[in-house]
Amino acid sequence: MCPVVPIAAFTHRPSGEPIEIDGKQFPYLKAIGAYTTLFNLAGNPVIVLPLSQSHKGLPIGVQLVGRRGSDMRLIAIAETLTEITGGFQPPPGY
């Protein structure tokens, strides 16, 4: 089993700058670590992949979490999904 969990999405900015989510400002580390810290502490392998694009052409990603020690299986799943979705597509004008 490979759970799919959300990942924070935001436009590029210098590290440490606050991130606005739904009209509210969040500290940078809290916003980017909200869905990843627990997996890092537990030793689970995690991979984030581009899945689609928003109506503005911005990448939409998905985070896949594997069981501890299943790194290679998670990479194989990621490769298969990348073949299906076509991988990362740069936003228009990028």
VMD Tcl script that builds the backbone (N, CA, C; Angstrom):
set m [mol new atoms 282]
animate dup $m
set s [atomselect $m all]
$s set {name element resname resid chain x y z} {
  {N N MET 1 A 0.841 -1.179 0.000}
  {CA C MET 1 A 0.000 0.000 0.000}
  {C C MET 1 A 0.883 1.237 0.000}
  {N N CYS 2 A 0.470 2.233 -0.726}
  {CA C CYS 2 A 1.241 3.475 -0.840}
  {C C CYS 2 A 0.290 4.650 -0.633}
  {N N PRO 3 A 0.206 5.168 0.604}
  {CA C PRO 3 A -0.711 6.289 0.842}
  {C C PRO 3 A -0.353 7.520 0.011}
  {N N VAL 4 A -1.371 8.238 -0.386}
  {CA C VAL 4 A -1.212 9.505 -1.090}
  {C C VAL 4 A -1.660 10.597 -0.125}
  {N N VAL 5 A -0.778 11.568 0.125}
  {CA C VAL 5 A -1.092 12.645 1.058}
  {C C VAL 5 A -0.813 13.985 0.393}
  {N N PRO 6 A -1.440 15.059 0.896}
  {CA C PRO 6 A -1.223 16.368 0.276}
  {C C PRO 6 A 0.195 16.874 0.486}
  {N N ILE 7 A 0.576 17.810 -0.326}
  {CA C ILE 7 A 1.861 18.496 -0.201}
  {C C ILE 7 A 1.591 19.977 -0.416}
  {N N ALA 8 A 2.255 20.791 0.371}
  {CA C ALA 8 A 2.039 22.241 0.249}
  {C C ALA 8 A 2.450 22.725 -1.134}
  {N N ALA 9 A 1.655 23.620 -1.699}
  {CA C ALA 9 A 1.956 24.190 -3.017}
  {C C ALA 9 A 2.034 25.702 -2.886}
  {N N PHE 10 A 3.074 26.267 -3.457}
  {CA C PHE 10 A 3.242 27.716 -3.412}
  {C C PHE 10 A 4.197 28.120 -4.513}
  {N N THR 11 A 4.134 29.379 -4.889}
  {CA C THR 11 A 5.041 29.868 -5.921}
  {C C THR 11 A 6.452 29.973 -5.353}
  {N N HIS 12 A 7.417 30.005 -6.229}
  {CA C HIS 12 A 8.811 30.074 -5.805}
  {C C HIS 12 A 9.055 31.331 -4.978}
  {N N ARG 13 A 9.883 31.187 -3.949}
  {CA C ARG 13 A 10.245 32.315 -3.079}
  {C C ARG 13 A 11.542 31.960 -2.359}
  {N N PRO 14 A 12.242 32.956 -1.864}
  {CA C PRO 14 A 13.442 32.669 -1.085}
  {C C PRO 14 A 13.093 31.864 0.167}
  {N N SER 15 A 13.963 30.958 0.542}
  {CA C SER 15 A 13.761 30.149 1.738}
  {C C SER 15 A 13.570 31.045 2.955}
  {N N GLY 16 A 12.583 30.735 3.755}
  {CA C GLY 16 A 12.331 31.496 4.967}
  {C C GLY 16 A 11.229 32.524 4.861}
  {N N GLU 17 A 10.844 32.912 3.646}
  {CA C GLU 17 A 9.760 33.884 3.498}
  {C C GLU 17 A 8.426 33.228 3.842}
  {N N PRO 18 A 7.529 33.964 4.521}
  {CA C PRO 18 A 6.216 33.392 4.843}
  {C C PRO 18 A 5.475 32.961 3.581}
  {N N ILE 19 A 4.592 31.997 3.759}
  {CA C ILE 19 A 3.812 31.466 2.655}
  {C C ILE 19 A 2.338 31.720 2.942}
  {N N GLU 20 A 1.635 32.259 1.961}
  {CA C GLU 20 A 0.213 32.518 2.124}
  {C C GLU 20 A -0.588 31.305 1.668}
  {N N ILE 21 A -1.448 30.813 2.553}
  {CA C ILE 21 A -2.319 29.689 2.236}
  {C C ILE 21 A -3.736 30.100 2.595}
  {N N ASP 22 A -4.610 30.102 1.621}
  {CA C ASP 22 A -6.008 30.505 1.823}
  {C C ASP 22 A -6.117 31.858 2.513}
  {N N GLY 23 A -5.284 32.799 2.100}
  {CA C GLY 23 A -5.352 34.165 2.609}
  {C C GLY 23 A -4.679 34.391 3.955}
  {N N LYS 24 A -4.049 33.361 4.523}
  {CA C LYS 24 A -3.368 33.501 5.816}
  {C C LYS 24 A -1.871 33.260 5.636}
  {N N GLN 25 A -1.071 34.003 6.383}
  {CA C GLN 25 A 0.387 33.858 6.328}
  {C C GLN 25 A 0.843 32.763 7.301}
  {N N PHE 26 A 1.720 31.865 6.820}
  {CA C PHE 26 A 2.287 30.815 7.654}
  {C C PHE 26 A 3.801 30.891 7.578}
  {N N PRO 27 A 4.494 30.608 8.680}
  {CA C PRO 27 A 5.955 30.556 8.621}
  {C C PRO 27 A 6.390 29.511 7.585}
  {N N TYR 28 A 7.459 29.805 6.885}
  {CA C TYR 28 A 7.951 28.960 5.793}
  {C C TYR 28 A 8.078 27.492 6.211}
  {N N LEU 29 A 8.808 27.230 7.302}
  {CA C LEU 29 A 9.061 25.844 7.700}
  {C C LEU 29 A 7.791 25.120 8.112}
  {N N LYS 30 A 6.867 25.822 8.723}
  {CA C LYS 30 A 5.597 25.192 9.107}
  {C C LYS 30 A 4.795 24.820 7.861}
  {N N ALA 31 A 4.780 25.693 6.879}
  {CA C ALA 31 A 4.005 25.440 5.657}
  {C C ALA 31 A 4.591 24.288 4.844}
  {N N ILE 32 A 5.904 24.233 4.709}
  {CA C ILE 32 A 6.479 23.167 3.879}
  {C C ILE 32 A 6.634 21.859 4.639}
  {N N GLY 33 A 6.670 21.916 5.956}
  {CA C GLY 33 A 6.884 20.705 6.743}
  {C C GLY 33 A 5.639 20.081 7.313}
  {N N ALA 34 A 4.486 20.714 7.124}
  {CA C ALA 34 A 3.257 20.235 7.749}
  {C C ALA 34 A 2.928 18.792 7.383}
  {N N TYR 35 A 3.177 18.395 6.158}
  {CA C TYR 35 A 2.827 17.042 5.723}
  {C C TYR 35 A 4.031 16.130 5.537}
  {N N THR 36 A 5.219 16.632 5.829}
  {CA C THR 36 A 6.407 15.807 5.585}
  {C C THR 36 A 7.169 15.430 6.852}
  {N N THR 37 A 7.111 16.250 7.867}
  {CA C THR 37 A 7.931 16.039 9.064}
  {C C THR 37 A 7.683 14.688 9.725}
  {N N LEU 38 A 6.427 14.309 9.879}
  {CA C LEU 38 A 6.131 13.035 10.540}
  {C C LEU 38 A 6.745 11.853 9.804}
  {N N PHE 39 A 6.711 11.889 8.478}
  {CA C PHE 39 A 7.275 10.782 7.705}
  {C C PHE 39 A 8.795 10.760 7.829}
  {N N ASN 40 A 9.414 11.941 7.854}
  {CA C ASN 40 A 10.863 11.998 8.031}
  {C C ASN 40 A 11.265 11.413 9.378}
  {N N LEU 41 A 10.538 11.757 10.427}
  {CA C LEU 41 A 10.850 11.256 11.761}
  {C C LEU 41 A 10.618 9.751 11.878}
  {N N ALA 42 A 9.619 9.247 11.169}
  {CA C ALA 42 A 9.293 7.820 11.226}
  {C C ALA 42 A 10.191 6.975 10.329}
  {N N GLY 43 A 10.948 7.600 9.438}
  {CA C GLY 43 A 11.841 6.858 8.545}
  {C C GLY 43 A 11.165 6.308 7.311}
  {N N ASN 44 A 9.981 6.822 6.980}
  {CA C ASN 44 A 9.293 6.368 5.776}
  {C C ASN 44 A 9.857 7.063 4.545}
  {N N PRO 45 A 10.042 6.307 3.453}
  {CA C PRO 45 A 10.445 6.968 2.215}
  {C C PRO 45 A 9.265 7.749 1.641}
  {N N VAL 46 A 9.548 8.926 1.112}
  {CA C VAL 46 A 8.519 9.802 0.547}
  {C C VAL 46 A 9.037 10.348 -0.775}
  {N N ILE 47 A 8.143 10.447 -1.736}
  {CA C ILE 47 A 8.510 11.060 -3.008}
  {C C ILE 47 A 7.365 11.975 -3.442}
  {N N VAL 48 A 7.704 13.123 -3.981}
  {CA C VAL 48 A 6.712 14.073 -4.473}
  {C C VAL 48 A 6.844 14.142 -5.986}
  {N N LEU 49 A 5.703 13.993 -6.666}
  {CA C LEU 49 A 5.693 13.967 -8.134}
  {C C LEU 49 A 4.731 15.004 -8.689}
  {N N PRO 50 A 5.052 15.562 -9.848}
  {CA C PRO 50 A 4.060 16.400 -10.527}
  {C C PRO 50 A 2.968 15.481 -11.074}
  {N N LEU 51 A 1.725 15.856 -10.842}
  {CA C LEU 51 A 0.624 15.010 -11.289}
  {C C LEU 51 A -0.182 15.660 -12.402}
  {N N SER 52 A -0.326 16.982 -12.303}
  {CA C SER 52 A -1.158 17.702 -13.261}
  {C C SER 52 A -0.764 19.175 -13.206}
  {N N GLN 53 A -1.606 20.028 -13.775}
  {CA C GLN 53 A -1.402 21.469 -13.713}
  {C C GLN 53 A -2.715 22.156 -13.367}
  {N N SER 54 A -2.601 23.289 -12.672}
  {CA C SER 54 A -3.783 24.087 -12.362}
  {C C SER 54 A -4.267 24.789 -13.621}
  {N N HIS 55 A -5.416 25.473 -13.530}
  {CA C HIS 55 A -5.926 26.211 -14.686}
  {C C HIS 55 A -4.997 27.349 -15.094}
  {N N LYS 56 A -4.086 27.745 -14.186}
  {CA C LYS 56 A -3.091 28.775 -14.514}
  {C C LYS 56 A -1.788 28.162 -15.030}
  {N N GLY 57 A -1.747 26.836 -15.124}
  {CA C GLY 57 A -0.556 26.167 -15.629}
  {C C GLY 57 A 0.487 25.850 -14.577}
  {N N LEU 58 A 0.159 26.061 -13.296}
  {CA C LEU 58 A 1.115 25.753 -12.237}
  {C C LEU 58 A 1.069 24.259 -11.911}
  {N N PRO 59 A 2.215 23.665 -11.576}
  {CA C PRO 59 A 2.250 22.232 -11.277}
  {C C PRO 59 A 1.416 21.889 -10.042}
  {N N ILE 60 A 0.754 20.754 -10.109}
  {CA C ILE 60 A 0.050 20.185 -8.963}
  {C C ILE 60 A 0.753 18.872 -8.648}
  {N N GLY 61 A 1.231 18.751 -7.420}
  {CA C GLY 61 A 1.994 17.572 -7.047}
  {C C GLY 61 A 1.232 16.644 -6.131}
  {N N VAL 62 A 1.733 15.443 -6.019}
  {CA C VAL 62 A 1.197 14.446 -5.110}
  {C C VAL 62 A 2.380 13.842 -4.358}
  {N N GLN 63 A 2.172 13.571 -3.095}
  {CA C GLN 63 A 3.218 12.988 -2.257}
  {C C GLN 63 A 2.842 11.533 -1.974}
  {N N LEU 64 A 3.741 10.618 -2.299}
  {CA C LEU 64 A 3.519 9.201 -2.030}
  {C C LEU 64 A 4.402 8.786 -0.872}
  {N N VAL 65 A 3.855 7.988 0.029}
  {CA C VAL 65 A 4.583 7.537 1.208}
  {C C VAL 65 A 4.674 6.022 1.176}
  {N N GLY 66 A 5.878 5.511 1.359}
  {CA C GLY 66 A 6.079 4.067 1.382}
  {C C GLY 66 A 6.337 3.549 2.777}
  {N N ARG 67 A 6.303 2.243 2.906}
  {CA C ARG 67 A 6.668 1.615 4.170}
  {C C ARG 67 A 8.170 1.759 4.377}
  {N N ARG 68 A 8.580 1.742 5.613}
  {CA C ARG 68 A 10.015 1.817 5.903}
  {C C ARG 68 A 10.732 0.694 5.161}
  {N N GLY 69 A 11.813 1.037 4.501}
  {CA C GLY 69 A 12.599 0.059 3.766}
  {C C GLY 69 A 12.095 -0.236 2.366}
  {N N SER 70 A 11.030 0.431 1.929}
  {CA C SER 70 A 10.468 0.140 0.604}
  {C C SER 70 A 10.850 1.201 -0.423}
  {N N ASP 71 A 12.020 1.773 -0.265}
  {CA C ASP 71 A 12.453 2.854 -1.137}
  {C C ASP 71 A 12.392 2.485 -2.617}
  {N N MET 72 A 12.917 1.323 -2.964}
  {CA C MET 72 A 12.972 0.941 -4.379}
  {C C MET 72 A 11.567 0.691 -4.948}
  {N N ARG 73 A 10.673 0.132 -4.139}
  {CA C ARG 73 A 9.301 -0.070 -4.602}
  {C C ARG 73 A 8.630 1.282 -4.836}
  {N N LEU 74 A 8.866 2.224 -3.941}
  {CA C LEU 74 A 8.280 3.558 -4.095}
  {C C LEU 74 A 8.801 4.234 -5.359}
  {N N ILE 75 A 10.086 4.078 -5.638}
  {CA C ILE 75 A 10.662 4.648 -6.857}
  {C C ILE 75 A 10.032 4.002 -8.098}
  {N N ALA 76 A 9.795 2.699 -8.057}
  {CA C ALA 76 A 9.162 2.010 -9.190}
  {C C ALA 76 A 7.736 2.528 -9.408}
  {N N ILE 77 A 6.997 2.744 -8.323}
  {CA C ILE 77 A 5.639 3.294 -8.433}
  {C C ILE 77 A 5.704 4.694 -9.033}
  {N N ALA 78 A 6.670 5.499 -8.574}
  {CA C ALA 78 A 6.826 6.861 -9.088}
  {C C ALA 78 A 7.153 6.849 -10.584}
  {N N GLU 79 A 8.014 5.932 -11.009}
  {CA C GLU 79 A 8.353 5.837 -12.431}
  {C C GLU 79 A 7.119 5.491 -13.262}
  {N N THR 80 A 6.298 4.575 -12.775}
  {CA C THR 80 A 5.081 4.191 -13.492}
  {C C THR 80 A 4.117 5.368 -13.592}
  {N N LEU 81 A 3.922 6.082 -12.486}
  {CA C LEU 81 A 3.036 7.248 -12.516}
  {C C LEU 81 A 3.559 8.326 -13.465}
  {N N THR 82 A 4.865 8.500 -13.497}
  {CA C THR 82 A 5.458 9.493 -14.385}
  {C C THR 82 A 5.219 9.126 -15.847}
  {N N GLU 83 A 5.295 7.843 -16.162}
  {CA C GLU 83 A 4.999 7.401 -17.530}
  {C C GLU 83 A 3.546 7.692 -17.893}
  {N N ILE 84 A 2.640 7.517 -16.937}
  {CA C ILE 84 A 1.208 7.736 -17.185}
  {C C ILE 84 A 0.900 9.225 -17.324}
  {N N THR 85 A 1.472 10.051 -16.431}
  {CA C THR 85 A 1.130 11.482 -16.407}
  {C C THR 85 A 1.986 12.324 -17.344}
  {N N GLY 86 A 3.098 11.785 -17.805}
  {CA C GLY 86 A 3.977 12.548 -18.691}
  {C C GLY 86 A 5.031 13.360 -17.946}
  {N N GLY 87 A 5.046 13.270 -16.626}
  {CA C GLY 87 A 6.077 13.959 -15.851}
  {C C GLY 87 A 5.861 15.462 -15.767}
  {N N PHE 88 A 6.882 16.136 -15.330}
  {CA C PHE 88 A 6.813 17.580 -15.109}
  {C C PHE 88 A 6.673 18.337 -16.423}
  {N N GLN 89 A 5.737 19.266 -16.456}
  {CA C GLN 89 A 5.557 20.163 -17.596}
  {C C GLN 89 A 5.768 21.585 -17.084}
  {N N PRO 90 A 6.740 22.320 -17.588}
  {CA C PRO 90 A 6.965 23.679 -17.109}
  {C C PRO 90 A 5.736 24.555 -17.314}
  {N N PRO 91 A 5.476 25.468 -16.364}
  {CA C PRO 91 A 4.365 26.404 -16.533}
  {C C PRO 91 A 4.575 27.270 -17.776}
  {N N PRO 92 A 3.504 27.810 -18.349}
  {CA C PRO 92 A 3.650 28.673 -19.523}
  {C C PRO 92 A 4.563 29.866 -19.217}
  {N N GLY 93 A 5.457 30.151 -20.137}
  {CA C GLY 93 A 6.375 31.280 -19.980}
  {C C GLY 93 A 7.527 31.029 -19.044}
  {N N TYR 94 A 7.678 29.800 -18.572}
  {CA C TYR 94 A 8.746 29.470 -17.624}
  {C C TYR 94 A 10.053 29.294 -18.347}
}
mol reanalyze $m
mol bondsrecalc $m
mol representation Tube
mol addrep $m
